[in-house]
Structures are given as C-alpha cells and as structure tokens.
Amino acid sequence: MAYQNVKGMRDFLPAQAKKKQFIEDLCRAIFEKYGYEPLQTPVVEDFALLAAKGSGGEAIKGEIYYFKDKGEREIGLRYDLTVPLGRVAASNPMLQKPFRRYCISTVYRYDRPQAKRYREFTQADIDIVGAKYVLADFEIIQVAVEVMRGLGFEFSVKVNSRKVFEELALKMGVRKEQVRDAFRSLDKLGKIGAKEVGKELKQKGIDTRILRQIEANSFAQVKDYLKGSESLKELEELLELSGESGYTEVEFDLSLTRGLEYYTGMVMEVSIKGGPSVAGGGRYDNLISLYGGQENPAVGFSFGVDRLYDYLEDTLVIGPNADIFIIILSGEANIPGVKLASALRKTGLGVEVDLMQRNLKKNFEYLEKRGIAFLIVLGENEVKAKKFKLKEMATRKETEFGFGDAPQISGLVKKGGRA
C-alpha cells in the first residue's frame, strides 16, 4: 500500500525545506533585531478558547480541526497564533510591558484545499502587548517592510482603521447593528468585486453609499466627513510616520477591514505586486480581556511563510550546507580523515565525509549534484606524505596543505578560494 499525505498537507524535501527555513530565519533575525522574543504554545487548544466571542465563534467548528479527545474534552488545532497569545497574556498578567513576542510555527485550518492554499501552513507572527500608541502600530509596519525588502519583493502595505471605517459607515447611513455585517461583505471586495458586494449589501438592507466611498478611496474625503475624529488622527499619524520614513510601499486603502472580528483599530495587509496578500494584522485591544485577562491594548502582524515560499521557490537559490567534501579512499585514511573533518568544522566550515565508499567517478557525480565547492581526497599516499590537496571545483585549482592546517584551509575557503 502506498501511503499519501493527508489532504491539504505537504512534505518539504531538503532543497525545499532549506528555502522555507531561509525565509523563517530571515523573519526571526529581523524580529529579534527589534527586540521581539520567542514564545511557544501548544498546537492543541481548548475548543472553548478557539470558539470564544472575539475569536472565531461557535461557527468556527466547521472551519478548523475539531475533535474530542479520549476524555471527551472538546479541543481543536490552533488556526492562528494570535488566539494562543491572547490566552498566554490573559493568564500571565505579570508579563513586563510592552511584551514583544514572536512565534514561527504551524497552524491548521479545514479550508477546501486549492492552489497555494493548505490545511497545514506556517505563520511568522509578531505582537506587542501593552502599548496603545501609534508608534507600536508603526513598528509593526517597520518590521513588515524590512522583511519584504529583505526577501526582494516588490510589494504594497495597505493600511486602514476599523474605527475610522465604522465612523464613516455610520455617516453613510449604515446602522450601528449593521456595521459588522457590512465589514463581512466589504471584506469580499477583492474576491467577488464591487458589483456582487453591492448586491449583498442590498440584500442585507445596508446602505450602499459606503461602497461608493470605498471605491473613491479618497483620504481627503474621509477627513472631510470625519473632522475632529481621534481615530482619524491616529491613522493620519501612522501614514505620516510611514511617509517620513521613506516607506513608499505604504498606502491608505479604505476597503481593507480584515475578516477576523477581534480587530478593533488599525488593520494592515501586505501584498506582492501583481500577486496575493502574504501578510496581515492589526490592533486587537479587547481580545486579552475577553479571555479573562486585564485590559491590555495589543497589535500584531502575521506572515504566511508558505505563501512567501510559493512565490520564491523558483527564484530562491540556497547552496549546500557543506563547504568541503572529503573522500576517504583507504582504511588508513579513516582516522586522519575524521580528525581533519572535525578540525575544519571547529573553524566554522560545513564538512561532509563520504559514507558510501563509492569510487571517484560516482563521488564526483554526487559532488556536482550537491554543488559543494571544495574537495579533499585522502588515501594511503596522502597519509604517508602527511599532505593532501584542496581542490576548488569551479576552477579546478588545487592547493596543498598538511593535516594540521585547518585554520589556513578555512581562511582560503571563506575567501572563496582566493589566496
């Protein structure tokens, strides 16, 4: 019987896994540069948490991996990394504020699998708990821009405020009890278009003037409608900080509302130029108190690592982990070869030793496929002479060394073969 992956999930073979790891490592390095610290939480959470008001609600059951364990407890696999953070912050009120945390890990959703949409995928999250001022929202944007620039993408960062949107919707004739329904419909603009969204709004009895305002997407008009609004001032400050920092990728987009109900203020979304969104987030000031914690403002952002990987897979080139390949041709060379490999690794080089005892021709074929830059061949003659040659595969240049010359070999390899 041939076993296959569970539907909607996939393997990453070494060449693929290294590319994905590169993205995760870049995210981690940038997160830590801004002072974010790692947090790990379980993959499995109490279903009551996942379905809590402000998270997904009871209807989330059909969208996640939900089941009962052997003790008949209702549990589910986490569908994002923000809800577990909310639980941690609620149950650890003594966390020093601001609490900057990052988490790079897998999440699970029971969506219908389709192209570039999986049921198991990796998110790279940053969150700030305890900071209510616009500088915190701006820092999230700073990190997002640095990650996307670091990965070499052309991209845009769309920014809006759900508070501003709600105030504008009320001005446009949307009743207060209709605002959430309006959010849900207008969040579909990118998927079904303005015409279909307009039909949906009419079916719900929601005034469509807000749709026309979104299509205009004029910040000047919004300012005119909402003079004196504190929420608007915050959004304007965020856009000003972005502009003064040279973030030409950041732009106002009134249509952006984000689907999850726990967002309360600023919302942000990153899209690849000519492609889909790959990251998003915003402010969720009420989530922690909904989970029984103290009132705590919070803002966060999440990158879809798998989606970034899918758009970099064909262009991202990651070399082999090994810098040098050592072929041992005789039993006399085993101990000297192993000792040499250990000495070279201590200098920071990656060293791979042939374990298959293949002939030279097959080892050369293996070496070319792996793309390892340098080669050492050790046999009886090298052991007797206490000397061997380091061969640079690209130029075929050979340099002679002794078994005690690991530092010199390392220096040459790190210079790319230049003496």
C-alpha positions as CSV (number, residue, x, y, z in Angstrom):
1,M,0.0,0.0,0.0
2,A,1.3,3.4,-1.0
3,Y,0.7,6.0,1.8
4,Q,0.0,9.6,0.8
5,N,-0.1,12.9,2.7
6,V,-3.2,13.9,4.5
7,K,-5.3,16.1,2.2
8,G,-4.2,19.7,2.2
9,M,-0.8,19.0,3.7
10,R,2.6,18.6,2.0
11,D,6.2,17.5,2.6
12,F,9.2,19.7,2.1
13,L,12.2,17.8,0.9
14,P,15.6,19.1,1.8
15,A,16.0,21.5,-1.2
16,Q,12.5,22.9,-0.4
17,A,12.9,22.9,3.3
18,K,16.1,24.9,3.1
19,K,14.3,27.7,1.2
20,K,11.5,27.7,3.7
21,Q,14.0,27.8,6.5
22,F,15.7,30.7,4.9
23,I,12.5,32.7,5.0
24,E,11.9,31.7,8.6
25,D,15.5,32.6,9.6
26,L,15.3,36.0,7.9
27,C,12.0,36.7,9.7
28,R,13.5,35.6,13.0
29,A,16.6,37.7,12.6
30,I,14.6,40.8,11.8
31,F,12.1,40.2,14.6
32,E,14.9,39.8,17.2
33,K,16.6,42.9,15.9
34,Y,13.6,44.9,17.1
35,G,13.6,43.3,20.5
36,Y,10.9,40.6,20.0
37,E,11.4,37.4,22.0
38,P,10.2,33.8,21.2
39,L,7.1,32.3,22.6
40,Q,6.0,28.7,22.0
41,T,2.4,27.5,22.6
42,P,0.7,24.1,22.1
43,V,-0.7,23.1,18.7
44,V,-3.8,21.9,20.5
45,E,-6.1,24.3,22.3
46,D,-9.4,24.1,24.2
47,F,-12.2,24.5,21.7
48,A,-13.9,26.9,24.1
49,L,-10.9,29.3,23.6
50,L,-11.0,28.9,19.8
51,A,-14.7,29.5,19.7
52,A,-14.8,32.3,22.2
53,K,-16.6,35.5,21.3
54,G,-14.0,37.7,19.6
55,S,-12.1,34.7,18.3
56,G,-13.9,32.6,15.8
57,G,-17.3,32.0,17.5
58,E,-19.2,28.6,17.5
59,A,-19.3,28.6,13.7
60,I,-15.6,28.1,13.7
61,K,-16.1,24.4,14.3
62,G,-16.7,23.7,10.6
63,E,-13.5,25.6,9.6
64,I,-10.9,24.1,11.9
65,Y,-9.7,20.7,13.0
66,Y,-12.1,20.0,15.8
67,F,-12.4,16.7,17.8
68,K,-12.9,15.2,21.2
69,D,-10.0,13.6,23.0
70,K,-10.2,10.3,25.0
71,G,-11.5,12.2,28.0
72,E,-14.4,13.6,25.8
73,R,-13.0,17.1,26.1
74,E,-13.7,19.3,23.1
75,I,-10.4,20.5,21.6
76,G,-9.1,21.8,18.3
77,L,-5.9,22.6,16.4
78,R,-5.0,26.3,16.6
79,Y,-6.0,28.2,13.4
80,D,-3.7,31.1,14.1
81,L,-1.0,32.2,16.6
82,T,-2.8,35.3,18.0
83,V,-5.5,33.5,19.9
84,P,-2.9,31.4,21.9
85,L,-1.0,34.6,22.6
86,G,-4.2,36.2,24.0
87,R,-4.6,33.2,26.3
88,V,-1.0,33.5,27.5
89,A,-1.2,37.2,28.1
90,A,-4.5,36.8,30.0
91,S,-3.1,34.1,32.2
92,N,0.2,35.9,32.8
93,P,-0.7,39.4,34.0
94,M,2.8,40.0,35.4
95,L,4.4,40.0,31.9
96,Q,6.6,43.1,31.6
97,K,5.1,45.6,29.2
98,P,5.4,46.2,26.4
99,F,5.5,42.4,25.8
100,R,7.1,41.9,22.4
101,R,6.8,38.3,21.2
102,Y,7.3,36.4,18.0
103,C,6.3,32.9,17.1
104,I,7.1,31.0,13.9
105,S,5.1,27.8,13.8
106,T,2.4,25.7,12.1
107,V,-1.3,26.4,12.2
108,Y,-4.3,24.4,10.9
109,R,-7.5,25.2,9.1
110,Y,-10.0,23.0,7.5
111,D,-10.4,25.0,4.3
112,R,-11.1,23.4,1.0
113,P,-7.6,22.7,-0.4
114,Q,-6.8,24.5,-3.6
115,A,-3.8,26.1,-5.4
116,K,-1.4,27.7,-2.8
117,R,-3.9,27.1,0.0
118,Y,-3.2,24.4,2.5
119,R,-4.7,23.0,5.7
120,E,-1.3,23.0,7.4
121,F,0.9,26.0,7.0
122,T,3.5,28.1,8.8
123,Q,2.9,31.6,10.1
124,A,5.6,34.0,11.4
125,D,3.9,36.3,13.9
126,I,5.0,39.4,15.9
127,D,2.8,41.0,18.5
128,I,3.1,43.9,21.0
129,V,1.0,43.7,24.2
130,G,0.6,46.7,26.4
131,A,1.3,49.6,24.0
132,K,-1.7,51.7,22.9
133,Y,0.1,54.4,21.0
134,V,0.5,54.7,17.2
135,L,4.3,54.1,17.5
136,A,3.5,50.5,18.2
137,D,1.4,50.1,15.1
138,F,4.1,51.8,13.1
139,E,6.8,49.5,14.5
140,I,4.8,46.5,13.1
141,I,4.8,48.2,9.7
142,Q,8.6,48.8,10.0
143,V,9.2,45.1,10.6
144,A,6.9,44.1,7.8
145,V,8.6,46.4,5.3
146,E,12.1,45.2,6.3
147,V,11.1,41.5,5.9
148,M,9.6,42.1,2.5
149,R,12.5,44.2,1.3
150,G,14.9,41.6,2.7
151,L,13.2,38.9,0.6
152,G,13.5,41.1,-2.5
153,F,9.8,41.5,-3.2
154,E,8.0,44.4,-4.9
155,F,5.0,44.9,-2.6
156,S,2.5,47.2,-1.1
157,V,1.4,47.7,2.5
158,K,-2.3,48.6,2.7
159,V,-3.4,50.4,5.9
160,N,-6.8,51.3,7.3
161,S,-8.6,51.8,10.6
162,R,-11.7,49.8,11.5
163,K,-12.6,52.6,13.9
164,V,-12.4,55.1,11.0
165,F,-14.3,52.7,8.8
166,E,-17.1,52.3,11.4
167,E,-17.4,56.1,11.9
168,L,-17.6,56.6,8.2
169,A,-20.1,53.8,7.7
170,L,-22.4,55.5,10.3
171,K,-22.0,58.8,8.4
172,M,-23.0,56.9,5.2
173,G,-26.3,55.6,6.7
174,V,-25.2,52.2,7.9
175,R,-26.9,51.4,11.2
176,K,-24.7,50.5,14.2
177,E,-26.1,47.0,14.4
178,Q,-25.3,46.5,10.7
179,V,-21.6,47.5,10.9
180,R,-20.2,44.0,11.4
181,D,-22.3,42.6,8.5
182,A,-21.0,45.5,6.4
183,F,-17.4,44.6,7.4
184,R,-18.0,41.0,6.3
185,S,-19.5,41.9,2.9
186,L,-16.9,44.6,2.1
187,D,-14.1,42.3,3.1
188,K,-15.0,40.2,0.0
189,L,-14.3,43.1,-2.5
190,G,-11.1,41.6,-3.7
191,K,-12.7,38.2,-4.2
192,I,-16.1,38.9,-5.8
193,G,-15.9,42.6,-6.9
194,A,-17.9,45.7,-6.2
195,K,-21.0,44.7,-8.1
196,E,-21.5,41.5,-6.2
197,V,-20.7,43.2,-2.9
198,G,-23.3,45.8,-3.7
199,K,-25.9,43.1,-4.3
200,E,-25.0,41.5,-0.9
201,L,-25.3,44.8,0.9
202,K,-28.7,45.5,-0.6
203,Q,-29.9,42.0,0.4
204,K,-28.9,42.8,3.9
205,G,-30.6,46.1,3.8
206,I,-27.3,48.0,4.2
207,D,-26.9,51.5,2.6
208,T,-24.6,51.2,-0.4
209,R,-23.2,54.7,-0.1
210,I,-20.3,53.3,2.0
211,L,-19.4,51.1,-1.1
212,R,-19.2,54.2,-3.3
213,Q,-17.0,55.9,-0.7
214,I,-14.7,52.8,-0.6
215,E,-14.4,52.8,-4.4
216,A,-13.4,56.5,-4.3
217,N,-10.7,55.6,-1.7
218,S,-10.1,59.3,-1.0
219,F,-8.4,60.1,2.3
220,A,-9.2,63.8,1.8
221,Q,-12.9,63.0,1.5
222,V,-12.7,60.8,4.7
223,K,-11.0,63.7,6.5
224,D,-13.8,66.0,5.4
225,Y,-16.5,63.6,6.7
226,L,-14.8,62.9,10.0
227,K,-13.4,66.2,11.1
228,G,-12.2,66.0,14.7
229,S,-12.1,62.2,14.8
230,E,-9.4,60.9,17.2
231,S,-9.3,57.6,15.2
232,L,-8.7,59.5,12.0
233,K,-5.9,61.5,13.7
234,E,-4.2,58.2,14.7
235,L,-4.5,56.9,11.1
236,E,-3.1,60.1,9.7
237,E,-0.2,59.9,12.1
238,L,0.6,56.4,11.0
239,L,0.6,57.3,7.4
240,E,2.7,60.4,8.1
241,L,5.3,58.3,10.0
242,S,5.4,55.9,7.1
243,G,5.9,58.6,4.5
244,E,8.6,60.4,6.5
245,S,10.4,57.1,6.9
246,G,10.6,56.6,3.1
247,Y,8.1,53.7,3.1
248,T,6.7,54.4,-0.3
249,E,5.1,50.9,-0.2
250,V,2.6,52.0,2.5
251,E,-0.8,53.3,1.2
252,F,-4.2,54.1,2.5
253,D,-6.9,51.6,1.5
254,L,-10.4,52.2,2.8
255,S,-11.6,48.8,1.6
256,L,-9.3,47.0,4.0
257,T,-11.2,45.7,7.0
258,R,-9.7,42.2,7.7
259,G,-12.2,39.4,8.3
260,L,-11.5,38.4,11.9
261,E,-13.7,40.0,14.4
262,Y,-11.1,40.6,17.1
263,Y,-9.6,43.6,15.2
264,T,-10.5,46.9,16.9
265,G,-8.4,49.6,15.3
266,M,-5.6,49.8,12.7
267,V,-5.5,47.0,10.2
268,M,-2.7,46.3,7.7
269,E,-2.1,43.9,4.8
270,V,0.9,43.2,2.7
271,S,0.5,42.1,-1.0
272,I,3.1,41.1,-3.5
273,K,3.0,43.4,-6.6
274,G,0.7,41.5,-9.1
275,G,0.1,38.8,-6.6
276,P,-1.9,38.0,-3.5
277,S,-1.7,39.1,0.1
278,V,1.1,37.4,2.1
279,A,0.8,39.0,5.5
280,G,-1.7,40.9,7.6
281,G,-2.6,42.1,11.0
282,G,-3.8,45.0,13.1
283,R,-4.8,46.2,16.5
284,Y,-6.9,44.0,18.8
285,D,-7.3,45.9,22.1
286,N,-10.1,43.8,23.6
287,L,-9.0,40.2,22.9
288,I,-7.0,39.7,26.1
289,S,-9.8,40.9,28.4
290,L,-12.3,38.7,26.6
291,Y,-10.1,35.7,27.7
292,G,-10.3,36.8,31.3
293,G,-7.2,39.0,31.5
294,Q,-6.7,42.6,32.4
295,E,-7.5,45.3,29.8
296,N,-4.5,45.3,27.6
297,P,-4.0,47.0,24.2
298,A,-2.3,44.8,21.6
299,V,-1.2,45.0,18.0
300,G,0.3,42.3,15.8
301,F,1.1,41.0,12.3
302,S,1.4,37.6,10.7
303,F,3.4,36.5,7.6
304,G,2.2,33.4,5.7
305,V,5.6,31.7,5.3
306,D,4.2,29.1,2.9
307,R,2.8,31.7,0.7
308,L,6.1,33.6,0.7
309,Y,7.8,30.3,-0.1
310,D,5.5,29.5,-3.0
311,Y,6.4,32.8,-4.7
312,L,10.1,32.4,-4.0
313,E,10.5,28.7,-4.7
314,D,11.6,29.1,-8.4
315,T,14.0,32.1,-7.9
316,L,15.5,31.5,-4.4
317,V,18.8,29.6,-4.6
318,I,20.2,28.1,-1.4
319,G,23.6,26.4,-1.6
320,P,24.6,23.2,0.2
321,N,25.3,23.2,3.9
322,A,28.7,21.7,3.3
323,D,31.7,23.8,2.1
324,I,34.1,20.8,1.7
325,F,33.5,17.2,0.7
326,I,36.1,14.6,1.9
327,I,36.6,11.3,0.1
328,I,38.4,8.6,2.0
329,L,39.9,6.0,-0.3
330,S,41.5,3.6,2.2
331,G,41.2,2.3,5.7
332,E,44.5,4.0,6.7
333,A,42.9,7.4,6.0
334,N,39.8,6.9,8.1
335,I,41.2,8.3,11.4
336,P,43.1,11.2,9.8
337,G,40.1,12.0,7.6
338,V,37.7,12.1,10.5
339,K,40.1,14.2,12.6
340,L,40.6,16.6,9.7
341,A,36.8,17.0,9.2
342,S,36.3,17.7,12.9
343,A,39.1,20.3,12.9
344,L,37.6,22.0,9.9
345,R,34.1,22.1,11.4
346,K,35.6,23.8,14.5
347,T,36.6,26.7,12.3
348,G,33.0,27.2,11.2
349,L,33.1,25.3,7.9
350,G,30.5,22.7,6.9
351,V,32.2,19.4,6.0
352,E,30.6,16.3,4.5
353,V,32.5,13.0,4.5
354,D,31.8,10.2,2.0
355,L,30.0,7.4,3.8
356,M,29.2,5.2,0.8
357,Q,32.8,4.1,-0.2
358,R,32.0,4.8,-3.8
359,N,34.6,5.1,-6.5
360,L,35.9,8.5,-7.5
361,K,33.7,8.8,-10.6
362,K,30.5,8.3,-8.7
363,N,31.7,10.6,-5.9
364,F,32.4,13.3,-8.5
365,E,28.9,12.9,-9.9
366,Y,27.5,13.2,-6.3
367,L,29.6,16.2,-5.7
368,E,28.4,18.1,-8.8
369,K,24.8,17.4,-8.0
370,R,25.2,18.6,-4.4
371,G,27.1,21.7,-5.5
372,I,29.8,21.5,-2.8
373,A,32.6,24.0,-3.7
374,F,35.7,22.2,-2.4
375,L,37.0,18.7,-2.4
376,I,39.7,16.8,-0.4
377,V,40.7,13.2,-1.4
378,L,42.5,11.2,1.2
379,G,44.2,7.9,0.5
380,E,47.3,5.9,1.5
381,N,49.7,8.3,-0.2
382,E,48.3,11.4,1.5
383,V,48.5,9.7,4.9
384,K,52.2,8.8,4.3
385,A,53.1,12.2,2.9
386,K,51.1,13.9,5.7
387,K,49.9,16.3,2.9
388,F,46.8,16.5,0.7
389,K,45.3,18.8,-1.9
390,L,42.3,21.1,-1.5
391,K,40.5,21.3,-4.9
392,E,38.2,24.1,-5.8
393,M,35.6,22.5,-8.1
394,A,34.7,25.6,-10.1
395,T,38.3,26.4,-11.2
396,R,39.9,23.0,-10.7
397,K,42.7,24.9,-8.8
398,E,44.5,22.8,-6.2
399,T,46.3,24.0,-3.1
400,E,48.5,21.7,-0.9
401,F,48.0,21.6,2.9
402,G,49.0,19.5,5.9
403,F,46.7,17.7,8.3
404,G,47.3,20.5,10.9
405,D,46.4,23.3,8.6
406,A,42.7,23.6,9.3
407,P,42.8,27.3,10.1
408,Q,44.6,28.1,6.8
409,I,42.2,25.9,4.8
410,S,39.2,27.6,6.5
411,G,40.6,31.1,5.6
412,L,41.0,30.1,2.0
413,V,37.6,28.5,1.7
414,K,35.9,31.5,3.4
415,K,37.6,33.8,0.8
416,G,36.1,31.7,-1.9
417,G,39.3,30.1,-3.0
418,R,41.3,33.3,-3.3
419,A,44.7,33.0,-1.7
